Amino acid sequence: MKQEKWMSLLGLATRARKTISGEELVIKEIKQARAKLVIISRDASSNTLKKLQDKCNFYKVPYLFVESREQLGHAIGKEARVVVTLTDEGFAKKLASMLDE
C-alpha cells in the first residue's frame, strides 16, 4: 500500500508539472537550485548513480532511492526512468516522508 501512495503522489506532482525526468535535465535543475528532491532508481548504472549522488551532495539536494526504473516511469506515466526530480517544496517534503517510512 505504501508503494501505491508514493507513486500516486508522484503522478499528481507530474500532472501539476512539478517533476523533471531524465539524467541531463535533472542535473541542470540541480545546478540551477530548482531541484528540491531527486529520486533515483536502484537499478541505475554505477556511473549514473555516482554522478547524480555527487551532484546532489555538492549542491546539497536530498535524494532517495526507489526499487526500479520501471516503477519510477510508471509513477509519472512514462516509460522507464532512472531519475526524477521534484521542483516543488511541498511535494518534495511529502514524498520524502512517504519514502522514508
Summary of the structure (lengths in Angstrom):
residues: 101
radius of gyration: 12.0
end to end distance: 11.8
largest distance: 34.6
contacts: 320
relative contact order: 0.27
helix: 55%
strand: 16%
